[in-house]
Amino acid sequence: MASGKRDYYEVLGVAKNASPDEIKKAFRQAALKFHPDRNPGNAEAEEKFKEASEAFDVLQDPEKRAKYDRFGHEGLSGGFAPRGFGSSEDIFEAFGDIFGDLFGFSRSRTRKGPSLRAEVELEFVEAARGVDKTLVLKRHEICTGCRGSGCREGTSPSTCGTCGGRGQVLQGGGFFTIATACPKCGGAGKVVTDPCRGCSGNGVTREKAEVTVRIPAGIESETRIRVQGQGEPGPAGTERGDLFVDILVRPHPVFERDGADLLCDLPVSFAQCALGGEVEVQTLGEKVTLKIPRGTQGGQHFRLRGQGLPRLDSTRKGDLIVTAVIEVPTKLTKAQEELLRGFAKTENIEVKPRKRGFFDKIKDIFES
């Protein structure tokens, strides 16, 4: 474990084989106990709340949890795109703002709209070099007729009669009282009595929208990119949610990927391996010359520095690793066969006799 950080299972007080529901329940308890709004001015409580949020962010995600279980905190360092929750703010949204519902207080932050998700398929070369992709989304836009109010032009929302404009109603009684969102106005404190015809009082209409997403060079398949502010609009036209773009990269017919390194096979002849020589190697960009030393063996690797993929966390590139594959000719000329047989004799190697053809046999019969 990295110094200065406690074990995430210890932070939430759960066993290492805890189920997702047990982890979620433990985080709820910790979050409710150390929430900053319940502990104003308490720096220690705020720090414990952040610690619990960080632990939950990892343990609720199967991929992150697997890396953490295997490598500890060090296994979570690096990388480009967020997976699962990006921050404690996202965790609040996932729980539906349980804190306000249970205790009657509201977060100081502006509530964002729902997030959207999209998938983008890239060619291998596009992922290697980086590309801009324009996505066409169907999402809600603020109604131009009422500017998001939901009211017909010239009118305005009325105060909710159920909650008196407070947006909350109290349930229970005596020592324990719970404040929940008003079922009539949904917590807005106002209701639309004369709805806009363009959006039927919803304040939004469903439209097509084009969003250009910058895909960084060297991105890997199954990476998720977060585009802030390109999701659905928030309540009453407040801040939009985010757009999460899942990247899928099609395989390349020649190259395979190993992190930032590229792998490929290079066909070479027996003569080139034995005597040495120079061959041209195609990279993702131009062709480069590779020197094959004398005595090269099949399966031998050659590393071409800087001919791999860009590293997302660095300005450097990976390498191209070429594996020599000896090509055995399927057909030989008579001269080539005689030369090889002569070479085999110098090594005292027994080789299969040359197969006599039909016309060789006919010739022997008539000459006998």
N, C-alpha and C positions, 0 to 999 in steps of 0.2 A: 504494500500500500504506500501511496505517496505520503510524505511527511506533511503534517498539518491537517490532514483530513481523516475524519473518523469513518469506520466501515459503514456503508449505507444501510445494511441490515440492522446494525446497532443503532443507527440514527432513528429508524422507524420502529425499532423494538420488535422485529419479526425474525423468524428463523430463515435460514438460507433456502429452504424448500417451501417457503410460504407461497400460497396461491395468489393470483392477481387480485382476487377479492379481498384477501387478508392484507395485502399491501395497500390497496385503496382505502380500506377501513382504517389502517394504522395512520395513513397520511391525513385522513380527515380529522382524526383525534388530535394529531400533533398540530395541524394547521389551526384548528379551532382553539387550541390551548395557547399557541404562541402568535396568533394573528396580530399584526401591528395595531389594528383598530381596537382590539381588546386590551392591548398593552401600550397605550400611548406613552412615548418618551422612554420606553424600556429597550435599551440597545441590545441587551442580552437576549430578550425574547425575539426581537427582530432578527438577530443572527441565527437563532435556532429555527425560526420560521424559514429563512432562506436555505438553511442546511437541510431541512425536511423536504423542501420543494425540490432541491437538487437531487436528493436521494430518490424521491418519487419519479422525477423526470427520467432517471436511468432505469429503475427497477420495473416501471410499468411498460417499458419497451422491450419486447423479447430479444431483439438483436443487441441493444445496448447492454441488457442484463447478461446475455451470454458472454459478451466481451469482458464485462466487469468480473463475472465469476471466474473467468479464465486468467485474465491478466491484471485485475485490480484497476486502480485509478489510472495507471499508465496506459491501459488498453483503450481508454476513452479520449486520449489526447489526439489532436490533429483532426484532419478531415475538413470538408468544405460545407456540406449542407446539413441543416438540422433535420433530424428524424423525430417523429412524434412531437412532443411539446418543445417549444423553443425557449420558454421562460416560465416563471411562476405565474405570469399573467395568463398564459395559455391554459395553465392548470385550473385557474379560477373559472375560465370559460367552460372547460370540460365538465366541471362540477355544477354548472348552472348558477354560479354565484351563491353557493349554499350559505355563505357567511351572512349575506344580507337577509336571506330568507329566514334564517334561524334567529338572528339577533337584532334585526331591525336597523342596522347601520348600512350605509352604502359606501362603495369604494370611491376614492377621490378621483380615480381615473375615469375617462369617458368610455362607456361601454362600446366595443367594436361590433360590427356586423358579423354574420357568419362567414366562415372561410369557404373557399371553393377549391376543387381539386381537378387537375388535368394531367394527361399523359402526352409525352412527346417522344416519338421514335426518331433516332438519329442514325445516319450512316456512320460507320467507324471513323472515316476521315473527318466528318463534321465534328464529332466528339473530340477528335485529336486536335483540331485547329481552332475550335470555338466557332459559334455561329449565332446569329440572331434569328429567332423563330417567332412568327406572328401567329397567335392563337385566336381563333374565333370562338367566343364564349357566349352562352345564353345566361344572362344574369339580370337582376333587377336594377333599374335605373330610377333616379329620382323623377317623379312625375313632373313634366314641364308645366302642366296646367295648374297644379296647386302648390308646386315647389316643395312637395314632400309633406305638406300639412294634412292631406287627405280631405280637406274641406273644399266645398264649391267656392269659386271666386267671390270675394266680398263677404265671406263668412269666416268664422273662427271656431275652434273646438270649445265645447262647454265643460264646465267643471263636473267631474264625476260625482254623481249623487251617492254612490255606494261608499266611497272613501273620503268624500269631502275635499278632493284635490290632493290628498296626502300620498296617494299611490300605494298605500299599505292598509291592511286591516289587521286587527288584533284578534288572536284566537286563544282560547284557554281562559284562565283566570286565576285569582289568588296569587300564590308565590311565583308561578311559572307562566309567563305569557309569551306567546310567539307572534312576531309580526311577519306577515306574508304578503306577497304582491296581491294587489286588488284583482279579483277575478273579472271585474267588469271592464276596467281600463287597462289591465295588464301592467300596472305600476306607473302608467304615464300621468295619472291624476286628471286627465281630460279625456273626453269622448267626442267622436265626430257625429253630429246630429244631422248635418246636411252634406252628404259625401260628394266628392268630386266625381263627375261622370267619366273622366278619362281613366281613373284608377280605381273607381268604386270605393273610394275612401281609404285605400291601402297606402297611399302616398308614394307608391312605386309601381312601375310597369316593367314587364319582362321584355328585354330587348337583346339584340345581338351587339356584342362589343369586341373590338380587336385589341389585343394586348401583345406587345412585343416583349419577348423574354430574351435576355442576353444569356447564352449558354457559354460558360467559360471553357477555355481550351484545356483538354486533359480530363474532362469530367468522366466519371465511371457510370456504368449501367446501374439502375436501381438507386440512384441518388435522387434526393428530393431538394428542389430549389424553392425557397420562400420569396414570393414577390409581394412586398408589403403594399397594402392599400388597393389591391385589385380584386378583392372579394365582394361580398354583398354589402350594401349600405347598412349602417347601423340604425337603431330606432330613431325615428323622427329626423332622419337625414344626418345622423352623426357619423363618426369615422367608419370607413369601410373596413371589412375584414381583410384577410390576406388570401392570396392565391398560392396553392402548393402544387408545384409541377414535378411529376415523377418522370425521370429520364430512363428511357430504354435504348440501348445501343445495339444495333445489329452487328453480328459477327463479320469479320473480314475474311476473305477467301485465302489470304496468305499469312497474315500476322495474327498472333495471339497476344493477349495482354497479361502482364504480371506486374500489377501496380503501375508504375510509370515506365517500366521496361517493356519492350516489344520482343517477341520471340518468332523466329522463322527458320525453316529448313533451307539449306543451300545445296542443290545438286552439283557435285563435282565428279570428274572422271577419275579413274584409277591412275592414269598418267599424271594428272594434276596433283593428286595427293602424293604420289611417289616422288615426282620430280620438282614439285613446287610450281608456283606461277601466280598470275594475277587474274582475278575474276571481278565482274561487275555485280554489285549488289543493289537492288532497288530498295530504297527507304520509302517512308511516307511522302518524302519530297522528291529529291533528285536521286540519280544513281551515283554510287561511290565505289571506289576501287578498293578491293580487299586483297592483301597478299596472303597466299596460301603457302606456308613453309613446307620444305621437303619432309616427307614422312608423316604427313597429316593422316590421322586415323579417322575412320567413320565414327560419328557421334561427338567429335571434338568441337568445342565451343569457341567462338570468336566474338569479342565484345567491341562494338562500335560506340564509342563514348558520345553522348549527347544526341544520338539519333533515335531516341525513344519519344515518349510523350511528355508534355509539360507537366510539372508538378504543381498542384493547386496551392500548396503551402510554401512555394519557393519560386524563384526566377529560373532555376535550373531545369534541365530536361533529364529524363531517364535514358537508358542505353538500348541499343538494338543488339540482341544476342542471337548470333547466327550459328546454327548447328550443321556441320558438314555431313552430307548424306552421299555416299559413294554410289554412283550410277553404274550398273553393270549392263553393257550393251546386249540387246536381245538378238541382234544379227551382226555377224562379222564378215568382212571380205576375206577372201582366201589369203591375201597378204597379211592381214591383221591376225588371222588365226595362226599362220605359220610363225609369226613373230612371238605370239603369246606362248606357243608350244616350245619355241626355243628358249624363251625366258623361264618356263617351267622346268626345263631340263637343267638349267644352271642352278636351280634350287633343289634338284633331286625330288621334284614333286610329280607324282603320278597323276595324269589327267586322262579323262575319258577319250578313247580314240575317236578320230573324226568319223562321223557316220557316213557310210558309203551310200551313194544314191543309186537309183534304178539304172541310170545310163552307165555308171561305172561297172555294174554287174554285167550288163549286156556286152560292154567292151571286153571284159575278161573272157566271156564265153566264145566270142568270135576270134579272139587272139590265141586261144589255147589250141 
